[in-house]
Amino acid sequence: MGAFNAYMALSGAFDADVAQDELLSHHTTYRIGGPADLLVTVHSYPALLKTIELLDREGVDWVILGRGSNILASDSGYRGCVIKLGREFSRISFGEEGLVSAGAGALLSKLVNETLSRSLSGIECCVGIPGTVGGAISMDAGTRHDWIGPRVDNVVTLRPGEGLHRYEGSDVDWGYRYTSLPTNEIILEATLRLEPDDKKRIADRMNHLVSRRRLRQPVGKPSCGSVFKNPPDQSVGQLIESCGLKSYAVGGAMVSDKHANFIVNTGGATAADVVSVIRHVHDCVLERHGVDLACEVKLLGFDA
């Protein structure tokens, strides 16, 4: 009854959109996932606070979801509430000396485009990466050799039950798909410090990255991007390919024949199909090369 009571209390009560039994396949780039008990899009900070307080009071589990670009949602869905950050969290503003503030709900692609339009350099590495600013900060998005983290001036988070926290970018450890920001806090906003540069040079760097990604990565089939982290000084794609696993498939989930570190949804793939492929790839690489691959994909709605 907790989720139903929460739905009744949240519906129309404040600045949020509330839905029951919303398919997570509509909210993940994999296009996979059963229904969440509740999906709430909050459009303001007070709405976020009230939503979390009410869910906690009703004993309803909750999770923050961006664009779902590195999420695999269970076929049975999520027994809890998925919270998405709406209007107030999607704003982007430009200050002096190359400072750019962006809400966690802002699309990363929009931020990249707006920095280009203002001839600001520093986050070209994020061009072509789907997702939100919050997701990009939490996983230190970028290329294998260049990440958004070093450009972060400060990050504002919400620690449920305690309030807002501000972290200086220099006090955060940034690394390849890693940040020391607490995982129990919600990223609300990030301010980046970028540098003026010639717009054409910025555009050329972006176009080079986009062309390389289109050449090397599967386009047109749903995926969650890279599945495994690259081990130090090794290419995970080459490790997987050397095991003869390109085009290996279970149901509708297949190791891409273009880049072996992508598992694509060829049509009708289930979360169980994807998990089976991930496990098989991991075990084959471990057996052949002795490398214990670390998965980048976050699971939602699966039993612990």
MITI-161241 format. One line per 8 residues: number of its first residue (from 1); their letters; for each residue x, y, z of N, C-alpha, C. Coordinates in steps of 0.02 Angstrom, whole numbers, plus 50000, padded with zeros to 5 digits. Example, Ala and Ser with C-alpha at 12.3 -4.5 7.8 and 13.67 -1.06 7.14 Angstrom:
1) as) 50660,49716,50390,50615,49775,50390,50660,49835,50390 | 50642,49888,50354,50684,49947,50357,50645,50002,50394
This chain:
1) mgafnaym) 50041,49939,50000,50000,50000,50000,50042,50063,50000 | 50107,50057,50017,50149,50116,50022,50152,50155,49957 | 50163,50120,49901,50168,50154,49836,50102,50186,49817 | 50046,50151,49831,49980,50179,49815,49966,50241,49857 | 49982,50237,49921,49972,50296,49964,50015,50354,49941 | 50076,50339,49921,50120,50391,49896,50093,50422,49832 | 50066,50380,49788,50036,50405,49726,49979,50452,49741 | 49935,50433,49786,49878,50475,49803,49901,50541,49834
9) alsgafda) 49952,50538,49876,49976,50599,49909,50013,50645,49861 | 50050,50615,49813,50090,50655,49767,50049,50685,49710 | 49997,50651,49689,49959,50671,49630,49927,50740,49640 | 49950,50787,49600,49921,50854,49600,49937,50895,49662 | 49980,50870,49706,49992,50905,49769,50042,50962,49762 | 50091,50954,49716,50140,51007,49707,50172,51000,49639 | 50229,51034,49629,50258,51041,49563,50294,50977,49540 | 50254,50928,49522,50281,50864,49500,50230,50828,49456
17) dvaqdell) 50255,50788,49410,50212,50744,49369,50219,50674,49395 | 50164,50640,49407,50164,50575,49439,50129,50524,49394 | 50160,50465,49386,50130,50412,49347,50139,50345,49383 | 50090,50301,49375,50094,50234,49402,50111,50185,49346 | 50147,50132,49365,50161,50076,49319,50189,50100,49252 | 50235,50147,49256,50267,50173,49195,50322,50126,49173 | 50320,50105,49109,50371,50059,49083,50439,50092,49081 | 50488,50060,49111,50556,50088,49111,50588,50082,49042
25) shhttyri) 50561,50040,49000,50586,50037,48931,50577,50103,48895 | 50532,50145,48919,50522,50211,48889,50572,50262,48916 | 50611,50242,48965,50656,50290,48998,50728,50266,49001 | 50746,50216,48962,50815,50192,48958,50835,50188,48885 | 50898,50201,48870,50921,50198,48801,50924,50126,48775 | 50923,50077,48820,50919,50007,48799,50849,49989,48773 | 50800,50029,48792,50730,50015,48775,50708,49948,48806 | 50732,49937,48867,50717,49875,48904,50695,49895,48973
33) ggpadllv) 50647,49858,49001,50628,49869,49071,50553,49867,49082 | 50533,49832,49135,50462,49828,49153,50439,49890,49190 | 50380,49888,49220,50351,49948,49251,50380,49965,49319 | 50388,50030,49331,50403,50054,49399,50337,50067,49434 | 50334,50052,49498,50272,50066,49535,50251,50139,49527 | 50301,50183,49534,50288,50255,49525,50346,50286,49486 | 50328,50336,49446,50378,50379,49415,50358,50451,49427 | 50402,50488,49460,50387,50557,49478,50440,50603,49446
41) tvhsypal) 50418,50651,49407,50462,50702,49380,50453,50765,49421 | 50504,50783,49459,50499,50842,49503,50527,50902,49466 | 50493,50958,49472,50513,51018,49435,50544,51072,49478 | 50552,51060,49542,50582,51110,49586,50615,51075,49645 | 50658,51113,49678,50692,51086,49737,50642,51069,49793 | 50594,51113,49809,50545,51094,49861,50506,51031,49843 | 50490,51023,49778,50454,50962,49756,50497,50900,49767 | 50561,50906,49754,50606,50849,49766,50608,50831,49839
49) lktielld) 50615,50881,49882,50617,50868,49954,50553,50835,49979 | 50496,50862,49957,50432,50835,49980,50422,50764,49955 | 50443,50751,49893,50436,50684,49865,50476,50633,49906 | 50539,50650,49920,50581,50604,49957,50554,50593,50028 | 50533,50647,50060,50506,50642,50128,50444,50597,50129 | 50400,50605,50080,50339,50566,50078,50354,50492,50064 | 50399,50480,50017,50417,50411,50001,50449,50376,50061 | 50493,50411,50095,50524,50381,50154,50472,50366,50208
57) regvdwvi) 50425,50412,50216,50373,50402,50267,50330,50342,50251 | 50317,50331,50186,50276,50275,50165,50316,50210,50156 | 50381,50214,50167,50423,50154,50160,50432,50132,50088 | 50432,50179,50042,50439,50164,49970,50511,50177,49949 | 50543,50126,49921,50611,50135,49894,50609,50184,49836 | 50664,50220,49826,50666,50267,49770,50736,50270,49741 | 50740,50294,49679,50804,50301,49645,50798,50360,49597 | 50854,50396,49587,50857,50450,49539,50877,50422,49471
65) lgrgsnil) 50842,50443,49419,50858,50419,49352,50865,50479,49305 | 50919,50480,49268,50929,50532,49217,50896,50510,49152 | 50937,50505,49101,50910,50483,49036,50912,50406,49029 | 50942,50373,49079,50944,50301,49077,50993,50274,49026 | 51048,50310,49014,51095,50290,48961,51146,50238,48984 | 51151,50225,49048,51195,50171,49071,51158,50125,49119 | 51093,50117,49108,51050,50078,49152,51022,50017,49116 | 51022,49961,49151,50985,49903,49128,50930,49890,49179
73) asdsgyrg) 50868,49901,49159,50811,49892,49204,50783,49822,49198 | 50764,49794,49254,50738,49726,49257,50675,49718,49215 | 50666,49657,49190,50604,49642,49152,50543,49647,49196 | 50551,49636,49261,50494,49641,49306,50484,49712,49333 | 50528,49757,49312,50520,49827,49332,50553,49843,49398 | 50528,49895,49432,50558,49919,49494,50503,49929,49545 | 50510,49895,49601,50460,49901,49655,50478,49961,49699 | 50463,50018,49672,50478,50080,49707,50462,50138,49662
81) cviklgre) 50493,50195,49677,50480,50257,49640,50543,50279,49603 | 50537,50291,49540,50591,50321,49500,50579,50396,49498 | 50630,50434,49518,50625,50507,49519,50667,50536,49463 | 50637,50579,49423,50673,50614,49371,50673,50689,49387 | 50727,50723,49369,50734,50794,49383,50711,50834,49323 | 50661,50877,49334,50630,50914,49280,50653,50986,49273 | 50605,51032,49263,50619,51100,49240,50675,51137,49276 | 50668,51146,49342,50716,51187,49379,50786,51157,49376
89) fsrisfge) 50790,51093,49365,50854,51058,49364,50883,51052,49294 | 50851,51084,49245,50873,51078,49176,50902,51143,49149 | 50911,51192,49192,50935,51258,49170,51010,51259,49161 | 51032,51300,49113,51102,51311,49099,51114,51387,49098 | 51164,51410,49136,51178,51482,49138,51253,51494,49132 | 51270,51550,49101,51340,51567,49088,51359,51629,49128 | 51416,51625,49162,51441,51681,49201,51505,51708,49171 | 51543,51743,49212,51605,51772,49190,51662,51722,49196
97) eglvsaga) 51717,51737,49161,51778,51698,49164,51767,51625,49148 | 51723,51611,49100,51713,51543,49076,51674,51497,49122 | 51641,51525,49173,51601,51483,49218,51533,51467,49187 | 51515,51404,49190,51451,51380,49163,51418,51337,49216 | 51356,51354,49235,51319,51314,49284,51263,51277,49248 | 51257,51213,49264,51205,51172,49232,51172,51127,49284 | 51106,51125,49281,51068,51080,49325,51081,51008,49306 | 51073,50963,49355,51087,50893,49344,51041,50862,49292
105) gallsklv) 50981,50891,49283,50934,50864,49235,50944,50889,49164 | 50990,50937,49154,51003,50964,49087,51034,50910,49043 | 51015,50908,48980,51045,50860,48934,51118,50879,48922 | 51161,50829,48924,51232,50841,48912,51243,50868,48842 | 51205,50844,48794,51212,50867,48724,51195,50941,48718 | 51146,50965,48757,51128,51036,48755,51184,51078,48785 | 51213,51054,48840,51269,51090,48871,51328,51095,48823 | 51345,51041,48790,51400,51040,48742,51387,51090,48686
113) netlsrsl) 51326,51089,48659,51310,51134,48603,51312,51207,48624 | 51288,51222,48685,51286,51292,48707,51357,51317,48722 | 51400,51275,48747,51469,51297,48758,51504,51310,48691 | 51489,51269,48642,51517,51281,48575,51493,51348,48547 | 51428,51363,48555,51400,51425,48527,51431,51486,48560 | 51458,51478,48621,51490,51534,48656,51567,51529,48653 | 51592,51486,48610,51664,51478,48598,51701,51461,48663 | 51673,51416,48702,51705,51394,48763,51728,51322,48756
121) sgieccvg) 51790,51309,48774,51820,51244,48764,51831,51209,48831 | 51830,51143,48830,51845,51104,48889,51806,51040,48896 | 51747,51037,48864,51707,50976,48870,51692,50945,48801 | 51738,50957,48754,51730,50925,48689,51728,50849,48697 | 51760,50823,48748,51762,50750,48759,51693,50720,48771 | 51644,50763,48786,51577,50738,48801,51530,50740,48741 | 51555,50763,48684,51512,50768,48625,51489,50698,48604 | 51426,50692,48589,51399,50628,48566,51381,50579,48621
129) ipgtvgga) 51393,50598,48684,51376,50554,48739,51305,50568,48763 | 51261,50520,48762,51193,50532,48785,51190,50537,48861 | 51137,50567,48886,51129,50570,48958,51121,50641,48983 | 51121,50648,49048,51112,50713,49080,51177,50735,49112 | 51178,50799,49132,51237,50826,49165,51251,50789,49230 | 51198,50775,49268,51207,50738,49331,51240,50671,49321 | 51216,50635,49270,51246,50570,49255,51318,50576,49233 | 51333,50628,49193,51401,50638,49169,51449,50653,49226
137) ismdagtr) 51426,50692,49275,51468,50707,49333,51478,50645,49376 | 51424,50608,49387,51428,50550,49432,51474,50496,49406 | 51481,50490,49340,51525,50438,49312,51587,50467,49279 | 51597,50533,49286,51654,50567,49255,51658,50549,49181 | 51606,50567,49145,51600,50549,49074,51653,50582,49031 | 51667,50550,48975,51715,50576,48927,51742,50520,48884 | 51803,50529,48861,51836,50477,48822,51880,50435,48868 | 51917,50391,48840,51962,50349,48881,52017,50391,48913
145) hdwigprv) 52035,50447,48881,52092,50486,48904,52075,50556,48929 | 52013,50577,48921,51994,50645,48939,51923,50645,48967 | 51913,50678,49026,51850,50674,49062,51825,50743,49081 | 51761,50746,49099,51731,50810,49119,51755,50833,49188 | 51774,50786,49231,51790,50801,49301,51839,50858,49312 | 51896,50859,49277,51945,50912,49288,51919,50982,49272 | 51862,50986,49236,51834,51053,49220,51783,51075,49272 | 51769,51033,49321,51717,51050,49371,51746,51098,49422
153) dnvvtlrp) 51713,51156,49429,51731,51205,49480,51700,51188,49547 | 51636,51169,49546,51603,51147,49607,51540,51107,49590 | 51518,51067,49638,51458,51026,49630,51414,51036,49691 | 51348,51044,49679,51300,51050,49734,51259,50985,49736 | 51255,50955,49795,51217,50893,49803,51166,50900,49860 | 51120,50853,49860,51072,50847,49916,51086,50782,49952 | 51099,50787,50016,51105,50728,50058,51039,50720,50095 | 50998,50671,50073,50931,50664,50104,50934,50661,50180
161) geglhrye) 50891,50701,50210,50888,50703,50283,50935,50754,50314 | 50981,50781,50274,51029,50829,50301,51027,50896,50265 | 51022,50896,50198,51018,50959,50162,51071,50963,50107 | 51084,51025,50086,51129,51037,50030,51202,51033,50052 | 51243,51008,50005,51315,51007,50015,51348,51034,49952 | 51403,51070,49961,51441,51097,49905,51512,51070,49907 | 51534,51043,49851,51601,51015,49845,51641,51055,49794 | 51700,51078,49814,51745,51108,49766,51771,51054,49720
169) gsdvdwgy) 51775,51069,49656,51798,51019,49608,51867,50993,49625 | 51910,51037,49653,51979,51017,49670,51982,50970,49729 | 51927,50966,49767,51926,50921,49825,51897,50852,49808 | 51875,50844,49746,51846,50780,49724,51899,50742,49684 | 51902,50677,49696,51946,50634,49656,51910,50616,49591 | 51940,50631,49535,51912,50615,49470,51956,50565,49435 | 51926,50517,49402,51965,50467,49366,51923,50436,49312 | 51952,50387,49278,51918,50353,49223,51855,50318,49250
177) rytslptn) 51797,50345,49234,51731,50319,49255,51726,50316,49331 | 51757,50364,49364,51756,50363,49437,51755,50434,49465 | 51719,50443,49520,51721,50504,49559,51712,50487,49632 | 51743,50526,49676,51737,50513,49747,51676,50545,49779 | 51632,50576,49739,51571,50605,49766,51530,50549,49799 | 51501,50563,49857,51463,50510,49893,51405,50484,49850 | 51398,50419,49848,51345,50389,49807,51276,50396,49838 | 51273,50414,49903,51208,50422,49936,51182,50494,49933
185) eiileatl) 51214,50535,49892,51192,50604,49883,51167,50614,49811 | 51120,50660,49802,51091,50675,49737,51126,50736,49707 | 51156,50728,49650,51187,50786,49617,51132,50831,49590 | 51135,50895,49608,51084,50943,49587,51110,50991,49534 | 51172,51010,49540,51200,51061,49494,51275,51056,49493 | 51305,51072,49436,51377,51075,49430,51397,51139,49395 | 51451,51170,49418,51478,51228,49385,51546,51209,49356 | 51554,51223,49292,51615,51206,49256,51655,51270,49242
193) rlepddkk) 51721,51263,49240,51764,51319,49221,51796,51301,49154 | 51774,51336,49102,51797,51323,49034,51841,51380,49009 | 51870,51371,48951,51917,51420,48924,51894,51444,48855 | 51900,51509,48841,51884,51535,48775,51931,51505,48723 | 51904,51491,48664,51945,51465,48609,51909,51482,48544 | 51944,51473,48490,51914,51485,48425,51859,51434,48412 | 51801,51459,48392,51743,51415,48384,51756,51360,48332 | 51790,51377,48278,51804,51327,48227,51849,51271,48254
201) riadrmnh) 51899,51290,48294,51943,51238,48322,51904,51192,48369 | 51859,51222,48409,51818,51181,48453,51774,51133,48412 | 51742,51161,48360,51698,51121,48318,51737,51065,48283 | 51797,51080,48261,51838,51030,48227,51854,50972,48275 | 51870,50988,48338,51885,50935,48386,51823,50893,48400 | 51766,50926,48405,51703,50889,48415,51687,50845,48356 | 51693,50872,48296,51677,50833,48236,51723,50773,48229 | 51786,50782,48249,51833,50725,48247,51810,50669,48293
209) lvsrrrlr) 51790,50688,48354,51767,50637,48402,51703,50604,48378 | 51656,50644,48352,51593,50616,48329,51605,50568,48270 | 51648,50587,48224,51663,50544,48166,51695,50479,48188 | 51740,50484,48237,51773,50424,48262,51724,50377,48296 | 51678,50406,48335,51628,50365,48369,51581,50332,48319 | 51560,50369,48269,51515,50340,48218,51550,50285,48179 | 51615,50292,48169,51652,50242,48131,51663,50179,48172 | 51674,50187,48237,51694,50130,48279,51638,50101,48321
217) qpvgkpsc) 51584,50138,48331,51532,50115,48376,51467,50103,48340 | 51425,50057,48365,51361,50043,48331,51313,50101,48336 | 51283,50118,48281,51235,50173,48279,51169,50144,48253 | 51114,50163,48283,51049,50142,48258,51017,50085,48296 | 51056,50053,48341,51027,50000,48382,51032,50020,48455 | 50979,50010,48494,50981,50030,48564,51036,49995,48603 | 51070,50033,48645,51122,50005,48688,51129,50051,48749 | 51175,50033,48793,51189,50077,48850,51260,50103,48845
225) gsvfknpp) 51289,50103,48785,51358,50124,48777,51405,50068,48797 | 51465,50087,48818,51515,50037,48838,51490,49996,48897 | 51500,49932,48893,51476,49886,48946,51528,49878,49001 | 51591,49870,48982,51645,49858,49030,51695,49916,49029 | 51726,49928,49086,51780,49978,49090,51843,49949,49058 | 51881,49992,49025,51945,49970,48998,51994,49956,49055 | 52025,49897,49057,52078,49885,49106,52137,49931,49090 | 52181,49944,49139,52239,49987,49127,52280,49962,49067
233) dqsvgqli) 52292,50008,49020,52335,49994,48963,52310,49938,48918 | 52245,49924,48921,52216,49873,48878,52150,49897,48849 | 52133,49871,48791,52069,49886,48760,52021,49829,48773 | 51967,49844,48808,51919,49791,48824,51887,49765,48760 | 51876,49809,48711,51847,49786,48648,51891,49734,48614 | 51957,49745,48615,52003,49698,48584,52006,49632,48624 | 52002,49637,48690,52001,49576,48731,51941,49533,48714 | 51883,49565,48709,51821,49528,48694,51824,49499,48623
241) escglksy) 51848,49540,48576,51851,49517,48507,51898,49458,48499 | 51953,49458,48538,52001,49404,48533,51972,49338,48557 | 51918,49342,48594,51883,49281,48617,51833,49256,48565 | 51829,49290,48508,51783,49270,48455,51710,49284,48472 | 51698,49337,48512,51630,49349,48537,51591,49401,48498 | 51620,49432,48448,51580,49478,48407,51520,49440,48378 | 51462,49470,48383,51398,49442,48359,51372,49386,48403 | 51406,49371,48459,51377,49322,48506,51311,49350,48532
249) avggamvs) 51259,49308,48534,51193,49333,48552,51156,49284,48596 | 51115,49313,48638,51065,49275,48676,50999,49312,48666 | 50950,49279,48636,50888,49314,48620,50901,49374,48577 | 50874,49431,48598,50883,49493,48560,50943,49534,48580 | 50985,49509,48625,51045,49545,48647,51106,49516,48613 | 51146,49561,48582,51203,49537,48542,51264,49581,48554 | 51322,49548,48557,51385,49585,48558,51392,49617,48489 | 51401,49682,48487,51403,49718,48424,51458,49691,48378
257) dkhanfiv) 51442,49684,48314,51493,49662,48266,51538,49720,48245 | 51522,49781,48271,51562,49840,48255,51610,49857,48311 | 51588,49850,48373,51630,49863,48431,51610,49813,48485 | 51656,49771,48505,51639,49715,48549,51622,49735,48620 | 51634,49798,48639,51616,49820,48707,51547,49850,48709 | 51509,49840,48657,51439,49862,48655,51395,49800,48648 | 51344,49796,48690,51293,49744,48683,51230,49780,48661 | 51206,49763,48602,51150,49800,48572,51085,49760,48577
265) ntggataa) 51031,49797,48577,50964,49768,48575,50944,49764,48502 | 50946,49703,48474,50930,49695,48403,50855,49695,48390 | 50815,49697,48443,50743,49696,48437,50713,49645,48485 | 50676,49669,48534,50642,49625,48580,50687,49595,48633 | 50747,49623,48643,50791,49596,48694,50761,49606,48763 | 50772,49558,48807,50752,49565,48877,50813,49580,48919 | 50800,49604,48980,50856,49616,49026,50892,49551,49041 | 50855,49496,49045,50886,49431,49057,50933,49412,49000
273) dvvsvirh) 50915,49428,48938,50959,49416,48881,51025,49454,48889 | 51019,49518,48907,51079,49560,48914,51124,49534,48969 | 51095,49517,49026,51134,49491,49082,51170,49427,49063 | 51136,49384,49025,51168,49321,49003,51228,49335,48959 | 51222,49383,48914,51278,49401,48870,51336,49431,48911 | 51319,49476,48957,51371,49508,49000,51410,49454,49038 | 51374,49407,49068,51408,49355,49107,51452,49311,49063 | 51427,49294,49004,51466,49251,48960,51529,49286,48937
281) vhdcvler) 51523,49350,48918,51581,49388,48896,51632,49394,48953 | 51608,49412,49012,51653,49418,49069,51691,49354,49082 | 51655,49298,49082,51686,49233,49098,51736,49212,49045 | 51720,49226,48982,51766,49207,48927,51831,49247,48931 | 51825,49312,48945,51886,49354,48949,51927,49334,49010 | 51894,49318,49065,51930,49297,49125,51967,49232,49113 | 51934,49185,49079,51965,49120,49066,52023,49125,49017 | 52015,49166,48965,52066,49169,48912,52124,49215,48931
289) hgvdlace) 52108,49273,48962,52159,49323,48974,52174,49335,49048 | 52134,49306,49093,52145,49317,49163,52127,49387,49186 | 52086,49421,49147,52065,49490,49162,51994,49489,49189 | 51985,49515,49249,51918,49518,49281,51886,49585,49262 | 51847,49585,49209,51818,49647,49183,51768,49677,49233 | 51771,49743,49241,51723,49779,49284,51668,49808,49241 | 51606,49794,49259,51548,49816,49220,51530,49888,49236 | 51516,49927,49184,51495,49997,49192,51419,50003,49199
297) vkllgfda) 51383,49953,49178,51310,49957,49176,51281,49953,49246 | 51235,49997,49262,51201,49996,49327,51135,49958,49320 | 51123,49913,49367,51062,49872,49365,51008,49904,49408 | 50947,49904,49383,50890,49933,49419,50834,49882,49423 | 50812,49868,49484,50756,49823,49494,50774,49750,49500 | 50838,49734,49499,50860,49665,49507,50868,49649,49581 | 50858,49585,49598,50870,49564,49667,50944,49570,49683 | 50958,49590,49744,51029,49597,49764,51064,49530,49764
